[in-house]
Amino acid sequence: MVAAWYIRENVFLVSSGMLQTLYRGLTRIGGPALRFYLHRRRLAGKEDPARQGERRGLPSCARPEGPLVWFHAASVGESLSILTLIERLVAADPRLGVLVTTGTLTSAALMAERLPARAFHQFLPMDRPSYVERFLDHWHPDLALWVESEIWPNMLWEIRRRGVTAVLINARMSERSFRRWQWLPGFIRSLLGTFRVLLAQTVADAERLRRLGATEVRSIGNLKFAAQPPPADATKLAALREAIAGRPVWLFASSHPGEDEIAAGVHEALAPRFPGLLTMIAPRHTARGGAIEAMARSRGLAVARRSQGALPAARDVIYLADTMGEMGVLYRLAPVVCVGGSFVPHGGQNPIEPVQLGAAVLFGTRMTNFAEITAELLASGGAREVGDPARLVEAVGGLLADGAARARLAVAGAGVLERHRQKVAEEAVAVLRPLLIGVGIVPPGASGATT
């Protein structure tokens, strides 16, 4: 066993340089394939045609004067988790600019709405050497803060080559990813070596990162605890509240394929018990709206689709919220929320936002993406785990019928979040403080900084 590990470790340590050369070579000559890939994504509505140059490293705005901190977050959840930290940084140093990159249209739209003054969004370029070099030549970041588990080799190697101070914040390494990376120990070690510090979400994440070769790793908790709850447009909120007034309502949030049928089944089981019951389904990917509507109608369920501008009429029993950036509206109106991605092999979606907004939260048994948070919520009575659709029927029905039970869940969940919220943000700032000072940026809490 030891001999096998020794051989594997040393073979891949030797070959990591070859893998780097191979990866860089393939991505360097792969320009036509990448352009075709972008074209296909644009046709599928997954790219902004007006900003597609950003995906090739072509900036769409000038670099601001003064120091620049660059955050990279994959998508919506990751970008929301850094907003509190961004607000603290720009408040502390009036010279500071903040660049935020993501890779999805949804996150770009969200950042356009929620970033503070002196912070702005660009799409991350694809991981081709010339695109990466063009991006870094223009932006010259003083500090790079990457979020969670984004690993783009060419970008990380170039950041390291240029001596840019980099930190992986809210770092996550799932057991599945860990097992895969174990077969390329030298390769992943060279990538993680780009980061001066890695701030892990959990003790387990920190241990897996150390075993993959990261040296300076600290477990400070999940920055999503410190995130602000999703906003809600007041006019849209009022309109939907009026449309559903007096009806029992629950929400299946961020559903994945296979879960929409579960939500419909729960509705069918509970409708005789709760006259006027409205089941709201918010798919994780809004492009599935047509398929979900067809499924519901095939079961004889009347559907109103938010993407078509509809509000639920009295005859509608399924409200399909297939729009982007409106979870803040839905969470504020649903007293009971089931978190999706937890009944299928996905790992679960973020349970924090509905808890923040006072919902009684349920989820299935597959919440590995948020294992520590869900464990704390369950231990504190701040959420309930349901093992199968039949138990979901029982749980939703019980909570709709019992306002006191809903309140107990909501209060307990809020207590869990509050215990962590200040702690996580303060510890992140404390770790970043010497690095900020080292690149000439005034850190939060420094003398003369605003709070």
N, C-alpha and C positions, 0 to 999 in steps of 0.2 A: 504493500500500500504506500509506504513512504517512498520506495523507489519509483513507483509510477508517478507520484506527485512530483518528485525531483526531476524526472525526465520531462514531464509536461511543462513544468515551470521554466526549465532552462531552455527547452526547445523554443518556447514562445517568447522568452526574453530575447533570445538571439534573433528570432524572426520578426520581432515587433518593428524593427527598422525597415525590414523588407515589406511588411504590411503597410507601413506609412508610405513608402515609396510607391507601392502598387496603388493604394487609395488615391494618392495625389495624382498619379499618372492617369488613372481612369477618369477621375473627375476633371482633369485638365483637358483631356481630349473629348470629354463628353458634352461639350457645349451644344451641338445640334440636338442631342437627345434631351438635354435639359430644357432647351427652348421649345421642343415639341411637347414636353411634359407640361410646361407653363401654358402653352396654347390649349392643351386639352383641359387643364384646370379652368382656364378662362371661359371656355365654351360650356363647362359644367357649372359656371357661376361661383367658382371657388376662389377667383382672383379678381382684383379691382383693375380693369383695363387701363384706367388713367394712372395707376401707380405700379404697373408691372415692371417698370424699370428698376424699382427699388429691389426687386427680387434678383436683379443682376448687379446689384451694388451701386446703382446710379441714384444719387440722392435727389429728393424732390424739394429740398429746402437747404438753406445755408447753415453752416455750423455757427451756433451763437458764440459770441466773444466770452472769454472767461473759462473757468474749469467746467468740465463736462463729465457727468456720471452716466454710464450706459447700463440700463437694466435690460436683460433679455428674458422674456417669459413666453412659453409655448402658446398658450391660449387664454381663455377667459378666466378660469379659476386661478391660474398662476398670476395673471396680471392684476386681478383684484387683490390678491394677497399682499402686493407690494405698495398699494396706494398710500397706506398710512406711513410707511417708511419714506416714500417720495415726498409726501407733504412735510415731514419733519426735516428732511434734508434741504428743501428749497426755503423753508422758513428760517433755517439756521444760517444760510449763506446767501445773501442777496445777489451775489455774482454768479451763482451756480445755474447751469442748464442741465436738464435731465432728458436723455434720449431713451425711449422705450421701444424695443422691437418685439414683435410677435409674428406669428405665421398664419393667422386666420382672419377672415373678414369680420367675424363676430367680435373678436377681441379688439380689432382696429376701431370698429364703431364705438365700442364701449370706452376705449381709451380717449377717443375724440371728445366724448361727453364728460369724462370724469377726471382727466389729468388736470392738475393745478397749473397756474401760470408758470411759465418758464420750463414746462415739461411738454414734450411732443412725441408723436409716434411715427415710426417708419416700419416697413416690413423687413424682416431679416432676409438678407440675400441667401440664395441657395449656396450649398457648400462646395463651390468651385473655386480654385485658387485665385483666378483673376477677379471674380466677383468679391471675394473676401478682401483681397488687397485693395480693390477700389473703394470698398466700404470703409475700411480702416484708414486709408489715406485721406479720405474726406473728413471723417469724424474725429480722429485722434482722441479717443476717450482717455480721461485721466484715471478712471476706475471702472472696471467691468463687473457688474453684479448679475450673475446668471441665476435662474430660479429653477429649483426642483431637480429635474433629471435630463435636461437638454444636453446632448453630447453631439457636437458637430466637429469632427476631427480637424478639418482644414482651418476653421475659424479658431479653434482652441490652440492649435500649433502656432498660428500666426500671431495670436494675442501673446503667447509666451515668447516667441521670437522677438517681438517688439518691446518686451519688457513691461507690458501693461499690467498693473496690479489687478488681479482677478479674484473674486470670491464666489463660491457656489452657496447661495442662500436657500433656506427651506429645502435643503437637499433631501432627496428621496432615492432609495435604491431598493426596489422590490426584490423579494426572494427569487422570483422568476428571472429578472434581469441579472441578479447576482450570479445565478447558476450559469447563465449564458456567458457573462464576462469572465468567469473563471477559466474558460477555455482560451482566453486571449489576455493573460495576466500582464505581459509586458506592454501590450497595446493600451489597455485601460489605465495602467499605471502611468504611462506617459501623458495621457489625456488629463487624468485627475491631478497630475503634477503641475498643471497650468494654474491651479487655484492655490492661493496663499493660505486660505482658510476655507473649510467647508462647514456650514452651519446646518446640522442635520435635524430633521423633524422629530425623529424618535431615537431612542437608544439603539434599537435594532438596526435602523438605517445607518447610524454612526458606525456600528460594529461591522456591517457589511462593507461600508466604504473603506474602513481601515484594512479589512482583509483583502481588498482589491488594490491596496497600495497607497491610499491617501494618508498623509502623515498628520496634518493639523486639522483634526475633526472635533467639533463640539456639538453636543445635543442640547438645543435650547428650547425645543418645542416648535409647534407649527405656526407660522406667520399668519395663517388664515384665521387664527383666533383673534388677531389684531385688526383684521380687515373690517371696513365699514360695511353695514348691510347694503344690499343692492337698492338703488334708488327706485322711485316710482313717479311717473308723470301724474301730477295731481288731477288733471282733467280726465285722463284715461282711467285712473283709479276710481274716480267718482262715477264715471259712466258705467263701469263694470259692476261696481257696488250696487248701483241703482237697479241694474238689469237682473241681479241675482237676489235682490232683497227678499228676505223671508224664506229662502230655500235652504235646505241642508246641503252643504258643499264640502267636498274633499278634493284633494289634488294628488295625482300621480306625477311627480316631477322628474324631469330628465330621463324619460323612459327610453329604453333600448328595444330593438326588435325582440319580440317574444313577450315583452312586458305590457304592451298595449292591450293584448288579449287578456292578460291578468286583470288589468284595470277594468276592462269591459265586463269581465266575469264577476268582479266584485260589485259593480253597479247592478248587474242583473240579480245578484243574490240579495242585495240590500234594498232595491227599489220598492218592493212590496211593504217593507217595514218603515221606509222613510218617504212618504208621499212628496213628490216634487224634487227628489234627489237630483243634484247636478254633480256629475263627475267631470273634473277638469283633467285633461291629459296634456302635458307639455313635453313633447319629444326632445331628446337631447340634440338630435339633428333635424332641423325644421323641414328639410327636403323630403322627409318621410310622411309629411302631412297627408298627401293624397292616398297613400297606401293605408294609413290609419283610418281615414274617413271611410274608405271602401270596406275595411274590415268591420267597422262599427255598423255601417248601413246594412251589411250582409247579415248582421245579427238582429236587424230590425230596430236599431237605436238611432234616434234622430240626432243629427250632428250640426253644430255651428262652428265654423272655422274662423279663427281670429285673423289669419292671414288674408282672408277675403273681406275684412272689415266688419264682420258680423259680431253682434252681441247675442248671448243666449236668449232666445225667446222662451215662452212658457212651455212650448212643446218640445224644446231641445233638451236632451238628457245628457249628452256628451258635449263638452266645450273643448274643442281642439285648439290649444294655444300654440300654434305652429309659427310663432314669430320670434325674433331675436331681441334680447336685451330687456325683456319684460317680466323676468322672474320676480322682481321686487313688487310688481303689481299683484301677481298671483299669490305670493306668500302672504301678503297683507290681507288677503280675502279668504284664504283657506284655513280654517281652524285645525284641520287634520291634513298632514302631508306625508306621503310615502315617497321615500327617496329612491330613484331608479338606479339602474345598473347593479342592483343588489340581488336580483332574482335570476340573473344570467351570469355567465363567466366573464364579467367585466371588472369587478372590484369595487363597484359603488361610486356614486357621485357625492358631492360635498353636502354633508348634513348640517353644516354650521349656519348657512344662510336662513333656512326656515326656522331654526332654533332662535337666531337673532331676532326674528320678526314675530316671535310669540306663538308659533305653531306647535301642536303636539306632533312629534315626529316618529315615524315608523320606517323600518327598512328590513330588507331580507338578510340572509346569512352571509352574503358575499360582499363584504365591505372591506376587503383587504387594502384598498387604496387609502382608507382612512381608519386603519385598524386601531390606532391609539385613541383617537378622538371618540370613535364609537364605543370603545371599551370604557372610557371614562363616562360617557353619557349613560351607558347601560348601568354601570356601577352606581351612579348617582340618581338613577331613576329619571334621567332627563330625556330618554328615548326608549323605544321598545323594538326588539328584534322579533320578526315573525318568520317562521321556518318555511311556510308554503302558502299558496293562494288561499287555502281554506282558513288558515289562521289569520291571513290578512283580512278576509271578510269579517271574522270575529272581532279583530282589533279595531278596524274602521267603524264597524257598527257600534261597538262598545263606547268608543270615544265620541262619536256623533251624538250618542244618547246621554252622555255623562259629562256635563260641563266642568264639574269639579275634578274629574280625572284628567281632562284636558289641561286644566289649569295647573295641576300638580306636575304633569310632564313639562309644561312650558316653563314653570318657575325653576324646577330642578335643572333643566337644560341651560337656562340663562345663568344660573349660578356657576355651572361648569365653565362657560365661556368667560365670565367676568374674572374668575380666578386666574385664568391664563392670559387674558388680553394684555394687561399692562406688563406682565412679566416677560412675555415673549418679545414685545417691541423694545422694551428697555434693554434686554440682554443682547438683542441684535445690534442696537446702537452702540452698546458698550464694546462689543467685539470690533465693530467697524471704526470706532473712534480713532485709534492710532493709525489705521490705514488711510482714513480721510485726511488726517493731519499730515501724514507722510506725502500726500500728493497735493498739499496746499489748499485743502477744502476745510472750511469751518464746520466742525461737527455739531450736531444737536447737543444742547446743554453746555456748550462752550461759553466763555465769558463774552458778553456782547451779542450772543445769538438770541433770536426771538424764539418763543415757544408756542 
